[in-house]
Amino acid sequence: QVQLVESGGGLVQPGGSLRLSCAASGSIFSTSAMGWYRQAPGKSRDLVAIITSGGSTYYADSVKGRFDIYTDNAKSTVYLQMNSLKPEDTAVYSCYFNIERGGLAFRYWGQGTQVTVSS
């Protein structure tokens, strides 16, 4: 079984920075990609950033140039460094790991962490 534990959310002023962490445990050796979504109140869940096992990254236009996704050397923890935060970045952020097993792909989710950008 795979478990993901997120940390790092909180309250920050506009222009500030936060780093979110998502630590995975269990059978994660066939991870193909990791990423972050976010969901603001009353809005749909939006993809924020992806990093593949090969290190390729993708960012939503709204965060490009401000957010950075990366992993540790073991690729068991994925981070989201968020800089120049704006009030519109306020949301619950959730991480995921895509893991391939037996020819099938499984997605595991973290519990979500609240990020609030406000003065």
LOBA-299536 format. One record per residue: residue number from 1; residue in three letters; chain; x, y, z of N, C-alpha, C in turn. Coordinates in pm, 1 decimal. Layout:
{num = NUM | residuo = ALA | cadena = A | n.east = X | n.north = Y | n.up = Z | ca.east = X | ca.north = Y | ca.up = Z | c.east = X | c.north = Y | c.up = Z} $
...
This chain:
{num = 1 | residuo = GLN | cadena = A | n.east = 84.8 | n.north = -118.7 | n.up = 0.0 | ca.east = 0.0 | ca.north = 0.0 | ca.up = 0.0 | c.east = 88.2 | c.north = 123.5 | c.up = 0.0} $
{num = 2 | residuo = VAL | cadena = A | n.east = 32.0 | n.north = 230.9 | n.up = -51.2 | ca.east = 104.8 | ca.north = 356.6 | ca.up = -61.6 | c.east = 34.3 | c.north = 461.8 | c.up = 22.5} $
{num = 3 | residuo = GLN | cadena = A | n.east = 112.1 | n.north = 536.8 | n.up = 98.4 | ca.east = 56.8 | ca.north = 647.8 | ca.up = 176.8 | c.east = 133.0 | c.north = 775.1 | c.up = 144.7} $
{num = 4 | residuo = LEU | cadena = A | n.east = 60.0 | n.north = 884.0 | n.up = 131.5 | ca.east = 118.6 | ca.north = 1014.3 | ca.up = 106.0 | c.east = 82.7 | c.north = 1107.7 | c.up = 220.5} $
{num = 5 | residuo = VAL | cadena = A | n.east = 181.5 | n.north = 1177.2 | n.up = 273.0 | ca.east = 159.2 | ca.north = 1271.3 | ca.up = 382.1 | c.east = 209.6 | c.north = 1408.0 | c.up = 339.2} $
{num = 6 | residuo = GLU | cadena = A | n.east = 119.3 | n.north = 1505.4 | n.up = 339.6 | ca.east = 154.0 | ca.north = 1640.8 | ca.up = 300.0 | c.east = 183.6 | c.north = 1727.5 | c.up = 421.3} $
{num = 7 | residuo = SER | cadena = A | n.east = 265.9 | n.north = 1828.2 | n.up = 398.0 | ca.east = 292.7 | ca.north = 1927.2 | ca.up = 501.7 | c.east = 335.7 | c.north = 2057.6 | c.up = 435.7} $
{num = 8 | residuo = GLY | cadena = A | n.east = 334.6 | n.north = 2164.6 | n.up = 514.9 | ca.east = 388.3 | ca.north = 2290.7 | ca.up = 466.7 | c.east = 288.2 | c.north = 2399.2 | c.up = 435.8} $
{num = 9 | residuo = GLY | cadena = A | n.east = 159.9 | n.north = 2369.1 | n.up = 442.0 | ca.east = 61.6 | ca.north = 2472.4 | ca.up = 414.4 | c.east = 53.2 | c.north = 2572.8 | c.up = 528.4} $
{num = 10 | residuo = GLY | cadena = A | n.east = -25.3 | n.north = 2678.0 | n.up = 505.7 | ca.east = -41.8 | ca.north = 2777.7 | ca.up = 609.7 | c.east = -87.1 | c.north = 2910.3 | c.up = 555.2} $
{num = 11 | residuo = LEU | cadena = A | n.east = -73.9 | n.north = 3011.9 | n.up = 638.5 | ca.east = -112.8 | ca.north = 3148.3 | ca.up = 603.2 | c.east = 11.8 | c.north = 3228.9 | c.up = 569.7} $
{num = 12 | residuo = VAL | cadena = A | n.east = 6.1 | n.north = 3298.1 | n.up = 455.8 | ca.east = 120.2 | ca.north = 3378.7 | ca.up = 413.0 | c.east = 68.5 | c.north = 3507.7 | c.up = 350.2} $
{num = 13 | residuo = GLN | cadena = A | n.east = 145.8 | n.north = 3612.9 | n.up = 361.5 | ca.east = 107.7 | ca.north = 3740.4 | ca.up = 302.0 | c.east = 134.5 | c.north = 3739.7 | c.up = 151.5} $
{num = 14 | residuo = PRO | cadena = A | n.east = 60.8 | n.north = 3820.7 | n.up = 77.0 | ca.east = 88.8 | ca.north = 3832.5 | ca.up = -66.9 | c.east = 235.3 | c.north = 3867.4 | c.up = -91.1} $
{num = 15 | residuo = GLY | cadena = A | n.east = 293.6 | n.north = 3801.0 | n.up = -189.6 | ca.east = 434.4 | ca.north = 3818.9 | ca.up = -218.8 | c.east = 525.2 | c.north = 3723.8 | c.up = -144.1} $
{num = 16 | residuo = GLY | cadena = A | n.east = 469.5 | n.north = 3652.1 | n.up = -48.5 | ca.east = 548.7 | ca.north = 3560.3 | ca.up = 31.0 | c.east = 569.7 | c.north = 3426.1 | c.up = -36.5} $
{num = 17 | residuo = SER | cadena = A | n.east = 634.8 | n.north = 3335.4 | n.up = 37.7 | ca.east = 668.6 | ca.north = 3203.4 | ca.up = -14.2 | c.east = 627.4 | c.north = 3094.4 | c.up = 83.2} $
{num = 18 | residuo = LEU | cadena = A | n.east = 598.9 | n.north = 2978.4 | n.up = 28.2 | ca.east = 573.7 | ca.north = 2857.9 | ca.up = 106.0 | c.east = 630.3 | c.north = 2740.5 | c.up = 28.2} $
{num = 19 | residuo = ARG | cadena = A | n.east = 669.3 | n.north = 2637.7 | n.up = 102.0 | ca.east = 709.7 | ca.north = 2513.8 | ca.up = 37.9 | c.east = 623.1 | c.north = 2400.2 | c.up = 90.6} $
{num = 20 | residuo = LEU | cadena = A | n.east = 554.9 | n.north = 2332.4 | n.up = -1.5 | ca.east = 474.7 | ca.north = 2216.0 | ca.up = 32.9 | c.east = 557.6 | c.north = 2090.0 | c.up = 10.5} $
{num = 21 | residuo = SER | cadena = A | n.east = 537.6 | n.north = 1992.8 | n.up = 99.1 | ca.east = 604.0 | ca.north = 1864.0 | ca.up = 87.2 | c.east = 501.0 | c.north = 1752.4 | c.up = 82.4} $
{num = 22 | residuo = CYS | cadena = A | n.east = 533.9 | n.north = 1647.2 | n.up = 10.0 | ca.east = 446.2 | ca.north = 1529.6 | ca.up = -0.1 | c.east = 536.4 | c.north = 1407.6 | c.up = 7.1} $
{num = 23 | residuo = ALA | cadena = A | n.east = 535.6 | n.north = 1342.1 | n.up = 122.8 | ca.east = 623.3 | ca.north = 1227.7 | ca.up = 146.2 | c.east = 546.1 | c.north = 1097.9 | c.up = 126.0} $
{num = 24 | residuo = ALA | cadena = A | n.east = 602.0 | n.north = 1011.6 | n.up = 41.0 | ca.east = 536.7 | ca.north = 884.4 | ca.up = 10.3 | c.east = 606.9 | c.north = 770.1 | c.up = 81.1} $
{num = 25 | residuo = SER | cadena = A | n.east = 528.2 | n.north = 670.3 | n.up = 120.0 | ca.east = 582.6 | ca.north = 548.2 | ca.up = 177.4 | c.east = 508.6 | c.north = 429.7 | c.up = 117.0} $
{num = 26 | residuo = GLY | cadena = A | n.east = 575.3 | n.north = 313.4 | n.up = 120.1 | ca.east = 514.8 | ca.north = 193.9 | ca.up = 61.8 | c.east = 581.3 | c.north = 158.6 | c.up = -70.4} $
{num = 27 | residuo = SER | cadena = A | n.east = 508.2 | n.north = 91.1 | n.up = -155.3 | ca.east = 561.6 | ca.north = 41.2 | ca.up = -282.7 | c.east = 554.4 | c.north = 149.4 | c.up = -390.1} $
{num = 28 | residuo = ILE | cadena = A | n.east = 656.0 | n.north = 232.6 | n.up = -394.8 | ca.east = 655.6 | ca.north = 345.4 | ca.up = -487.3 | c.east = 764.2 | c.north = 334.4 | c.up = -593.0} $
{num = 29 | residuo = PHE | cadena = A | n.east = 825.5 | n.north = 216.1 | n.up = -607.8 | ca.east = 939.7 | ca.north = 204.1 | ca.up = -698.8 | c.east = 900.2 | c.north = 216.8 | c.up = -845.3} $
{num = 30 | residuo = SER | cadena = A | n.east = 772.9 | n.north = 204.7 | n.up = -877.9 | ca.east = 728.3 | ca.north = 217.6 | ca.up = -1017.4 | c.east = 651.4 | c.north = 347.5 | c.up = -1039.3} $
{num = 31 | residuo = THR | cadena = A | n.east = 693.3 | n.north = 451.3 | n.up = -968.0 | ca.east = 628.5 | ca.north = 581.2 | ca.up = -984.3 | c.east = 662.0 | c.north = 639.3 | c.up = -1121.0} $
{num = 32 | residuo = SER | cadena = A | n.east = 560.4 | n.north = 678.3 | n.up = -1195.3 | ca.east = 582.3 | ca.north = 735.1 | ca.up = -1327.3 | c.east = 574.8 | c.north = 887.8 | c.up = -1325.8} $
{num = 33 | residuo = ALA | cadena = A | n.east = 497.0 | n.north = 942.0 | n.up = -1234.7 | ca.east = 484.5 | ca.north = 1087.3 | ca.up = -1227.5 | c.east = 427.9 | c.north = 1126.6 | c.up = -1092.5} $
{num = 34 | residuo = MET | cadena = A | n.east = 454.2 | n.north = 1249.4 | n.up = -1054.9 | ca.east = 402.2 | ca.north = 1307.7 | ca.up = -931.5 | c.east = 353.5 | c.north = 1447.6 | c.up = -963.4} $
{num = 35 | residuo = GLY | cadena = A | n.east = 262.7 | n.north = 1496.7 | n.up = -881.6 | ca.east = 213.4 | ca.north = 1630.3 | ca.up = -911.9 | c.east = 130.0 | c.north = 1688.7 | c.up = -800.7} $
{num = 36 | residuo = TRP | cadena = A | n.east = 82.0 | n.north = 1810.0 | n.up = -830.1 | ca.east = -1.6 | ca.north = 1884.1 | ca.up = -735.6 | c.east = -123.5 | c.north = 1939.2 | c.up = -807.9} $
{num = 37 | residuo = TYR | cadena = A | n.east = -236.7 | n.north = 1928.8 | n.up = -740.2 | ca.east = -359.0 | ca.north = 1994.8 | ca.up = -781.2 | c.east = -397.1 | c.north = 2094.2 | c.up = -671.6} $
{num = 38 | residuo = ARG | cadena = A | n.east = -487.2 | n.north = 2184.0 | n.up = -704.9 | ca.east = -543.0 | ca.north = 2272.1 | ca.up = -602.1 | c.east = -690.4 | c.north = 2297.6 | c.up = -629.7} $
{num = 39 | residuo = GLN | cadena = A | n.east = -763.1 | n.north = 2324.7 | n.up = -522.6 | ca.east = -905.1 | ca.north = 2353.8 | ca.up = -535.3 | c.east = -941.5 | c.north = 2467.4 | c.up = -441.6} $
{num = 40 | residuo = ALA | cadena = A | n.east = -987.3 | n.north = 2576.0 | n.up = -501.8 | ca.east = -1034.7 | ca.north = 2689.9 | ca.up = -423.6 | c.east = -1183.0 | c.north = 2672.5 | c.up = -394.6} $
{num = 41 | residuo = PRO | cadena = A | n.east = -1233.9 | n.north = 2736.9 | n.up = -290.9 | ca.east = -1376.1 | ca.north = 2723.9 | ca.up = -256.1 | c.east = -1466.6 | c.north = 2759.8 | c.up = -373.5} $
{num = 42 | residuo = GLY | cadena = A | n.east = -1560.7 | n.north = 2671.7 | n.up = -404.4 | ca.east = -1655.7 | ca.north = 2697.3 | ca.up = -511.0 | c.east = -1601.4 | c.north = 2681.6 | c.up = -650.9} $
{num = 43 | residuo = LYS | cadena = A | n.east = -1478.6 | n.north = 2632.4 | n.up = -663.5 | ca.east = -1417.5 | ca.north = 2617.9 | ca.up = -795.9 | c.east = -1376.9 | c.north = 2472.8 | c.up = -819.3} $
{num = 44 | residuo = SER | cadena = A | n.east = -1347.8 | n.north = 2442.5 | n.up = -944.9 | ca.east = -1305.8 | ca.north = 2307.3 | ca.up = -979.5 | c.east = -1162.0 | c.north = 2283.5 | c.up = -935.8} $
{num = 45 | residuo = ARG | cadena = A | n.east = -1124.6 | n.north = 2157.1 | n.up = -930.8 | ca.east = -987.0 | ca.north = 2123.0 | ca.up = -896.4 | c.east = -900.5 | c.north = 2143.0 | c.up = -1019.9} $
{num = 46 | residuo = ASP | cadena = A | n.east = -792.0 | n.north = 2213.8 | n.up = -1005.2 | ca.east = -704.6 | ca.north = 2247.4 | ca.up = -1117.5 | c.east = -565.8 | c.north = 2187.9 | c.up = -1099.3} $
{num = 47 | residuo = LEU | cadena = A | n.east = -509.4 | n.north = 2142.6 | n.up = -1209.2 | ca.east = -372.6 | ca.north = 2093.2 | ca.up = -1206.9 | c.east = -277.0 | c.north = 2210.8 | c.up = -1191.8} $
{num = 48 | residuo = VAL | cadena = A | n.east = -180.0 | n.north = 2195.9 | n.up = -1102.2 | ca.east = -83.2 | ca.north = 2301.5 | ca.up = -1077.7 | c.east = 50.4 | c.north = 2269.1 | c.up = -1143.5} $
{num = 49 | residuo = ALA | cadena = A | n.east = 103.7 | n.north = 2150.4 | n.up = -1114.5 | ca.east = 235.6 | ca.north = 2114.2 | ca.up = -1165.0 | c.east = 251.1 | c.north = 1963.1 | c.up = -1164.8} $
{num = 50 | residuo = ILE | cadena = A | n.east = 335.7 | n.north = 1916.3 | n.up = -1257.7 | ca.east = 367.1 | ca.north = 1774.4 | ca.up = -1270.8 | c.east = 517.9 | c.north = 1759.2 | c.up = -1285.0} $
{num = 51 | residuo = ILE | cadena = A | n.east = 570.6 | n.north = 1650.2 | n.up = -1231.6 | ca.east = 707.7 | ca.north = 1611.0 | ca.up = -1259.3 | c.east = 707.5 | c.north = 1461.6 | c.up = -1288.3} $
{num = 52 | residuo = THR | cadena = A | n.east = 772.4 | n.north = 1422.8 | n.up = -1397.5 | ca.east = 777.9 | ca.north = 1281.8 | ca.up = -1433.4 | c.east = 899.2 | c.north = 1214.7 | c.up = -1368.7} $
{num = 53 | residuo = SER | cadena = A | n.east = 901.7 | n.north = 1083.0 | n.up = -1376.8 | ca.east = 1015.1 | ca.north = 1010.0 | ca.up = -1320.0 | c.east = 1144.9 | c.north = 1046.5 | c.up = -1391.2} $
{num = 54 | residuo = GLY | cadena = A | n.east = 1133.7 | n.north = 1093.6 | n.up = -1513.7 | ca.east = 1252.2 | ca.north = 1136.1 | ca.up = -1588.3 | c.east = 1292.7 | c.north = 1278.9 | c.up = -1561.8} $
{num = 55 | residuo = GLY | cadena = A | n.east = 1212.3 | n.north = 1349.7 | n.up = -1481.6 | ca.east = 1247.7 | ca.north = 1486.3 | ca.up = -1445.1 | c.east = 1182.4 | c.north = 1594.6 | c.up = -1528.1} $
{num = 56 | residuo = SER | cadena = A | n.east = 1100.5 | n.north = 1557.7 | n.up = -1626.1 | ca.east = 1029.6 | ca.north = 1660.0 | ca.up = -1703.1 | c.east = 922.7 | c.north = 1723.5 | c.up = -1617.0} $
{num = 57 | residuo = THR | cadena = A | n.east = 901.8 | n.north = 1852.0 | n.up = -1638.4 | ca.east = 804.5 | ca.north = 1925.0 | ca.up = -1557.2 | c.east = 702.6 | c.north = 1996.2 | c.up = -1644.7} $
{num = 58 | residuo = TYR | cadena = A | n.east = 586.9 | n.north = 2019.1 | n.up = -1584.9 | ca.east = 479.5 | ca.north = 2095.6 | ca.up = -1648.9 | c.east = 419.5 | c.north = 2186.0 | c.up = -1542.9} $
{num = 59 | residuo = TYR | cadena = A | n.east = 386.3 | n.north = 2308.9 | n.up = -1584.1 | ca.east = 324.1 | ca.north = 2403.4 | ca.up = -1492.0 | c.east = 200.4 | c.north = 2466.1 | c.up = -1556.9} $
{num = 60 | residuo = ALA | cadena = A | n.east = 98.8 | n.north = 2487.4 | n.up = -1476.9 | ca.east = -14.7 | ca.north = 2565.1 | ca.up = -1524.4 | c.east = 32.5 | c.north = 2707.3 | c.up = -1553.2} $
{num = 61 | residuo = ASP | cadena = A | n.east = -29.3 | n.north = 2770.2 | n.up = -1650.5 | ca.east = 11.4 | ca.north = 2905.7 | ca.up = -1687.8 | c.east = 4.1 | c.north = 3002.6 | c.up = -1569.4} $
{num = 62 | residuo = SER | cadena = A | n.east = -92.3 | n.north = 2980.7 | n.up = -1482.8 | ca.east = -113.9 | ca.north = 3072.7 | ca.up = -1371.1 | c.east = -0.3 | c.north = 3071.1 | c.up = -1269.0} $
{num = 63 | residuo = VAL | cadena = A | n.east = 81.4 | n.north = 2966.6 | n.up = -1269.6 | ca.east = 188.8 | ca.north = 2957.0 | ca.up = -1170.3 | c.east = 327.3 | c.north = 2955.0 | c.up = -1232.8} $
{num = 64 | residuo = LYS | cadena = A | n.east = 332.4 | n.north = 2952.9 | n.up = -1365.3 | ca.east = 460.4 | ca.north = 2943.7 | ca.up = -1434.5 | c.east = 549.2 | c.north = 3061.5 | c.up = -1397.1} $
{num = 65 | residuo = GLY | cadena = A | n.east = 673.9 | n.north = 3030.3 | n.up = -1363.3 | ca.east = 768.2 | ca.north = 3134.3 | ca.up = -1324.0 | c.east = 765.1 | c.north = 3167.6 | c.up = -1175.9} $
{num = 66 | residuo = ARG | cadena = A | n.east = 663.2 | n.north = 3119.5 | n.up = -1105.2 | ca.east = 652.4 | ca.north = 3147.0 | ca.up = -960.8 | c.east = 665.6 | c.north = 3019.0 | c.up = -877.3} $
{num = 67 | residuo = PHE | cadena = A | n.east = 618.7 | n.north = 2908.2 | n.up = -930.7 | ca.east = 621.9 | ca.north = 2781.0 | ca.up = -857.4 | c.east = 728.2 | c.north = 2690.1 | c.up = -918.5} $
{num = 68 | residuo = ASP | cadena = A | n.east = 781.3 | n.north = 2602.0 | n.up = -834.8 | ca.east = 883.9 | ca.north = 2507.0 | ca.up = -878.8 | c.east = 853.1 | c.north = 2371.2 | c.up = -816.6} $
{num = 69 | residuo = ILE | cadena = A | n.east = 843.6 | n.north = 2268.2 | n.up = -900.0 | ca.east = 819.4 | ca.north = 2132.6 | ca.up = -850.9 | c.east = 948.2 | c.north = 2053.2 | c.up = -863.9} $
{num = 70 | residuo = TYR | cadena = A | n.east = 982.9 | n.north = 1978.1 | n.up = -760.2 | ca.east = 1104.6 | ca.north = 1896.5 | ca.up = -763.5 | c.east = 1090.6 | c.north = 1783.8 | c.up = -662.1} $
{num = 71 | residuo = THR | cadena = A | n.east = 1181.5 | n.north = 1687.1 | n.up = -670.8 | ca.east = 1178.3 | ca.north = 1572.5 | ca.up = -579.8 | c.east = 1311.8 | c.north = 1558.3 | c.up = -507.8} $
{num = 72 | residuo = ASP | cadena = A | n.east = 1313.1 | n.north = 1475.5 | n.up = -405.6 | ca.east = 1438.6 | ca.north = 1439.8 | ca.up = -342.1 | c.east = 1508.5 | c.north = 1333.6 | c.up = -428.4} $
{num = 73 | residuo = ASN | cadena = A | n.east = 1632.0 | n.north = 1297.3 | n.up = -391.8 | ca.east = 1707.0 | ca.north = 1202.7 | ca.up = -474.2 | c.east = 1639.2 | c.north = 1066.4 | c.up = -482.2} $
{num = 74 | residuo = ALA | cadena = A | n.east = 1573.1 | n.north = 1026.8 | n.up = -377.8 | ca.east = 1506.7 | ca.north = 896.6 | ca.up = -376.0 | c.east = 1372.4 | c.north = 899.6 | c.up = -449.2} $
{num = 75 | residuo = LYS | cadena = A | n.east = 1328.2 | n.north = 1018.8 | n.up = -487.9 | ca.east = 1198.4 | ca.north = 1036.7 | ca.up = -554.3 | c.east = 1084.7 | c.north = 982.6 | c.up = -468.2} $
{num = 76 | residuo = SER | cadena = A | n.east = 1100.7 | n.north = 995.2 | n.up = -337.3 | ca.east = 994.7 | ca.north = 953.5 | ca.up = -246.8 | c.east = 921.3 | c.north = 1073.4 | c.up = -187.9} $
{num = 77 | residuo = THR | cadena = A | n.east = 975.3 | n.north = 1192.3 | n.up = -210.6 | ca.east = 910.4 | ca.north = 1314.4 | ca.up = -164.3 | c.east = 907.1 | c.north = 1414.1 | c.up = -279.7} $
{num = 78 | residuo = VAL | cadena = A | n.east = 791.2 | n.north = 1471.2 | n.up = -300.7 | ca.east = 778.3 | ca.north = 1574.7 | ca.up = -403.5 | c.east = 748.2 | c.north = 1706.6 | c.up = -333.1} $
{num = 79 | residuo = TYR | cadena = A | n.east = 812.4 | n.north = 1810.8 | n.up = -380.4 | ca.east = 799.5 | ca.north = 1943.0 | ca.up = -321.2 | c.east = 735.0 | c.north = 2040.0 | c.up = -420.6} $
{num = 80 | residuo = LEU | cadena = A | n.east = 668.8 | n.north = 2139.1 | n.up = -365.5 | ca.east = 618.3 | ca.north = 2248.5 | ca.up = -447.0 | c.east = 662.2 | c.north = 2377.8 | c.up = -379.8} $
{num = 81 | residuo = GLN | cadena = A | n.east = 762.6 | n.north = 2442.1 | n.up = -437.3 | ca.east = 809.3 | ca.north = 2570.6 | ca.up = -387.4 | c.east = 724.1 | c.north = 2678.9 | c.up = -451.2} $
{num = 82 | residuo = MET | cadena = A | n.east = 659.0 | n.north = 2757.3 | n.up = -369.2 | ca.east = 567.1 | ca.north = 2859.4 | ca.up = -418.5 | c.east = 619.6 | c.north = 2996.6 | c.up = -378.1} $
{num = 83 | residuo = ASN | cadena = A | n.east = 651.7 | n.north = 3077.4 | n.up = -475.7 | ca.east = 703.8 | ca.north = 3212.1 | ca.up = -453.4 | c.east = 607.3 | c.north = 3315.9 | c.up = -510.1} $
{num = 84 | residuo = SER | cadena = A | n.east = 626.1 | n.north = 3439.5 | n.up = -467.3 | ca.east = 543.4 | ca.north = 3550.5 | ca.up = -515.9 | c.east = 395.1 | c.north = 3515.3 | c.up = -509.3} $
{num = 85 | residuo = LEU | cadena = A | n.east = 355.0 | n.north = 3464.0 | n.up = -396.2 | ca.east = 217.3 | ca.north = 3416.5 | ca.up = -381.3 | c.east = 117.3 | c.north = 3530.4 | c.up = -391.9} $
{num = 86 | residuo = LYS | cadena = A | n.east = 2.7 | n.north = 3495.7 | n.up = -450.9 | ca.east = -105.7 | ca.north = 3590.4 | ca.up = -471.6 | c.east = -230.8 | c.north = 3541.4 | c.up = -399.6} $
{num = 87 | residuo = PRO | cadena = A | n.east = -323.0 | n.north = 3631.1 | n.up = -366.5 | ca.east = -447.3 | ca.north = 3586.4 | ca.up = -302.1 | c.east = -519.5 | c.north = 3478.3 | c.up = -383.0} $
{num = 88 | residuo = GLU | cadena = A | n.east = -510.7 | n.north = 3484.0 | n.up = -514.3 | ca.east = -578.1 | ca.north = 3383.9 | ca.up = -597.3 | c.east = -512.1 | c.north = 3247.0 | c.up = -592.2} $
{num = 89 | residuo = ASP | cadena = A | n.east = -398.3 | n.north = 3235.9 | n.up = -525.2 | ca.east = -336.2 | ca.north = 3104.6 | ca.up = -502.2 | c.east = -397.4 | c.north = 3033.5 | c.up = -382.4} $
{num = 90 | residuo = THR | cadena = A | n.east = -483.9 | n.north = 3101.4 | n.up = -309.5 | ca.east = -549.0 | ca.north = 3041.0 | ca.up = -193.8 | c.east = -632.0 | c.north = 2921.1 | c.up = -236.5} $
{num = 91 | residuo = ALA | cadena = A | n.east = -604.4 | n.north = 2806.1 | n.up = -175.5 | ca.east = -673.1 | ca.north = 2681.9 | ca.up = -212.3 | c.east = -625.2 | c.north = 2569.9 | c.up = -121.5} $
{num = 92 | residuo = VAL | cadena = A | n.east = -693.1 | n.north = 2456.7 | n.up = -133.1 | ca.east = -641.6 | ca.north = 2332.8 | ca.up = -74.7 | c.east = -555.8 | c.north = 2265.1 | c.up = -181.2} $
{num = 93 | residuo = TYR | cadena = A | n.east = -432.1 | n.north = 2237.8 | n.up = -146.1 | ca.east = -337.8 | ca.north = 2176.7 | ca.up = -238.6 | c.east = -324.7 | c.north = 2028.3 | c.up = -205.7} $
{num = 94 | residuo = SER | cadena = A | n.east = -335.7 | n.north = 1945.1 | n.up = -308.9 | ca.east = -327.0 | ca.north = 1800.2 | ca.up = -291.7 | c.east = -221.6 | c.north = 1744.1 | c.up = -385.3} $
{num = 95 | residuo = CYS | cadena = A | n.east = -139.9 | n.north = 1654.7 | n.up = -331.7 | ca.east = -37.0 | ca.north = 1591.3 | ca.up = -413.4 | c.east = -84.9 | c.north = 1453.9 | c.up = -458.4} $
{num = 96 | residuo = TYR | cadena = A | n.east = -18.8 | n.north = 1402.9 | n.up = -560.5 | ca.east = -48.3 | ca.north = 1267.3 | ca.up = -604.7 | c.east = 78.2 | c.north = 1200.8 | c.up = -657.3} $
{num = 97 | residuo = PHE | cadena = A | n.east = 76.8 | n.north = 1068.2 | n.up = -654.7 | ca.east = 178.7 | ca.north = 985.0 | ca.up = -717.6 | c.east = 106.0 | c.north = 891.2 | c.up = -814.6} $
{num = 98 | residuo = ASN | cadena = A | n.east = 154.4 | n.north = 882.5 | n.up = -936.5 | ca.east = 106.6 | ca.north = 781.9 | ca.up = -1031.8 | c.east = 201.4 | c.north = 663.9 | c.up = -1027.5} $
{num = 99 | residuo = ILE | cadena = A | n.east = 148.9 | n.north = 546.7 | n.up = -995.6 | ca.east = 233.1 | ca.north = 427.8 | ca.up = -980.9 | c.east = 181.1 | c.north = 318.5 | c.up = -1071.9} $
{num = 100 | residuo = GLU | cadena = A | n.east = 272.5 | n.north = 257.9 | n.up = -1147.1 | ca.east = 235.5 | ca.north = 151.7 | ca.up = -1240.3 | c.east = 261.6 | c.north = 16.7 | c.up = -1175.8} $
{num = 101 | residuo = ARG | cadena = A | n.east = 160.2 | n.north = -70.2 | n.up = -1190.8 | ca.east = 170.6 | ca.north = -202.2 | ca.up = -1128.5 | c.east = 89.9 | c.north = -300.0 | c.up = -1211.3} $
{num = 102 | residuo = GLY | cadena = A | n.east = 155.6 | n.north = -408.8 | n.up = -1255.6 | ca.east = 85.0 | ca.north = -510.1 | ca.up = -1331.8 | c.east = 21.4 | c.north = -457.8 | c.up = -1459.1} $
{num = 103 | residuo = GLY | cadena = A | n.east = 86.3 | n.north = -359.5 | n.up = -1522.1 | ca.east = 33.4 | ca.north = -304.6 | ca.up = -1645.9 | c.east = -75.4 | c.north = -201.2 | c.up = -1626.5} $
{num = 104 | residuo = LEU | cadena = A | n.east = -111.1 | n.north = -174.6 | n.up = -1504.5 | ca.east = -213.3 | ca.north = -74.3 | ca.up = -1474.0 | c.east = -151.1 | c.north = 44.4 | c.up = -1401.9} $
{num = 105 | residuo = ALA | cadena = A | n.east = -217.8 | n.north = 158.5 | n.up = -1413.3 | ca.east = -171.1 | ca.north = 279.9 | ca.up = -1346.4 | c.east = -265.9 | c.north = 313.0 | c.up = -1231.0} $
{num = 106 | residuo = PHE | cadena = A | n.east = -206.7 | n.north = 341.5 | n.up = -1117.3 | ca.east = -283.8 | ca.north = 376.5 | ca.up = -998.3 | c.east = -241.7 | c.north = 515.6 | c.up = -952.7} $
{num = 107 | residuo = ARG | cadena = A | n.east = -337.2 | n.north = 594.0 | n.up = -907.2 | ca.east = -307.7 | ca.north = 727.9 | ca.up = -855.6 | c.east = -340.3 | c.north = 730.4 | c.up = -706.7} $
{num = 108 | residuo = TYR | cadena = A | n.east = -242.8 | n.north = 772.2 | n.up = -631.0 | ca.east = -257.7 | ca.north = 785.9 | ca.up = -486.2 | c.east = -251.7 | c.north = 933.1 | c.up = -449.9} $
{num = 109 | residuo = TRP | cadena = A | n.east = -334.1 | n.north = 970.7 | n.up = -351.7 | ca.east = -349.1 | ca.north = 1111.0 | ca.up = -315.4 | c.east = -306.7 | c.north = 1138.7 | c.up = -172.5} $
{num = 110 | residuo = GLY | cadena = A | n.east = -254.4 | n.north = 1258.9 | n.up = -152.7 | ca.east = -231.5 | ca.north = 1308.2 | ca.up = -18.8 | c.east = -361.3 | c.north = 1358.5 | c.up = 41.1} $
{num = 111 | residuo = GLN | cadena = A | n.east = -354.2 | n.north = 1400.8 | n.up = 168.0 | ca.east = -474.6 | ca.north = 1439.2 | ca.up = 240.5 | c.east = -517.9 | c.north = 1582.6 | c.up = 212.4} $
{num = 112 | residuo = GLY | cadena = A | n.east = -431.6 | n.north = 1658.7 | n.up = 146.4 | ca.east = -461.8 | ca.north = 1798.2 | ca.up = 117.3 | c.east = -410.5 | c.north = 1889.6 | c.up = 227.7} $
{num = 113 | residuo = THR | cadena = A | n.east = -363.4 | n.north = 2006.5 | n.up = 186.9 | ca.east = -315.6 | ca.north = 2105.2 | ca.up = 283.5 | c.east = -362.4 | c.north = 2244.0 | c.up = 239.5} $
{num = 114 | residuo = GLN | cadena = A | n.east = -407.3 | n.north = 2321.8 | n.up = 336.1 | ca.east = -463.7 | ca.north = 2453.3 | ca.up = 306.4 | c.east = -352.8 | c.north = 2557.1 | c.up = 291.2} $
{num = 115 | residuo = VAL | cadena = A | n.east = -360.8 | n.north = 2633.1 | n.up = 183.8 | ca.east = -272.7 | ca.north = 2747.6 | ca.up = 163.0 | c.east = -361.8 | c.north = 2871.1 | c.up = 154.4} $
{num = 116 | residuo = THR | cadena = A | n.east = -336.8 | n.north = 2967.0 | n.up = 240.1 | ca.east = -413.3 | ca.north = 3090.8 | ca.up = 240.9 | c.east = -318.5 | c.north = 3208.0 | c.up = 223.0} $
{num = 117 | residuo = VAL | cadena = A | n.east = -344.7 | n.north = 3286.7 | n.up = 119.5 | ca.east = -262.2 | ca.north = 3403.8 | ca.up = 91.2 | c.east = -347.3 | c.north = 3527.8 | c.up = 118.9} $
{num = 118 | residuo = SER | cadena = A | n.east = -311.5 | n.north = 3597.4 | n.up = 224.9 | ca.east = -393.1 | ca.north = 3711.0 | ca.up = 267.5 | c.east = -310.3 | c.north = 3805.4 | c.up = 353.3} $
{num = 119 | residuo = SER | cadena = A | n.east = -343.3 | n.north = 3933.6 | n.up = 344.9 | ca.east = -277.0 | ca.north = 4030.8 | ca.up = 430.3 | c.east = -359.7 | c.north = 4056.0 | c.up = 555.7} $
